[in-house]
Amino acid sequence: MNFSRLKWSISINLVGLVLGTNLGVTLPPPEDIPEEVLRTEIITEGRSPINGEPLTAEEYAQVKAELAESPYPPELNSQLQHIIFLLKVRKMLKTFVPLVP
């Protein structure tokens, strides 16, 4: 008897939920551009990685090329290079011996 009463109350609650919901509120506004359209849109502008000012696609490509062609190779202090090497060795050892601190 309790089971049938439970089924009845669940069905009444479900009907109340369905009839009480306003479906128009859950839809996005009509002026919103769908995400599928935005994903296919070609971006023709960007921001400078140096100072953040807006650039055209051509100017952005030029800045990226100039940054890639730096005449000075990145140099690190020899002590810092040694520490990085030791950290890499430690990471490799941890894969084989997980008890290494």
Residue, then its C-alpha position, 0 to 999 in steps of 0.5 A: m500500500n505504501f509503495s503505490r502511495l509513493k508512486w502516486s506522489i512521485s508522479i504528481n510531483l513530476v507533473g507539477l514540475v513539468l507544468g510549472t516550468n516556463l520553457g521560454v526562460t531557459l532558452p538563450p536570447p535570440e541575439d546570442i550567436p551560437e557557439e558552433v558559429l563562433r568556433t568557425e569564425i576566423i580571428t583577424e585581430g590580436r594583442s601584442p605579447i609585449n604591451g597588450e595593444p591591439l594588433t592586426a593579424e599581419e602586425y601580430a605575425q611580425v611581432k611573433a617573428e621578431l621575438a622568435e629571431s632574437p639574436y641572443p640565445p637564452e642564457l642561464n647561470s651555470q649554477l641554475q643549469h646544474i639545479i635544473f639538471l638535478l631536478k630532472v634526474r630526481k624526477m626520473l628517479k621518482t618514476f622508478v623509485p617512488l620513495v625518493p623525497 
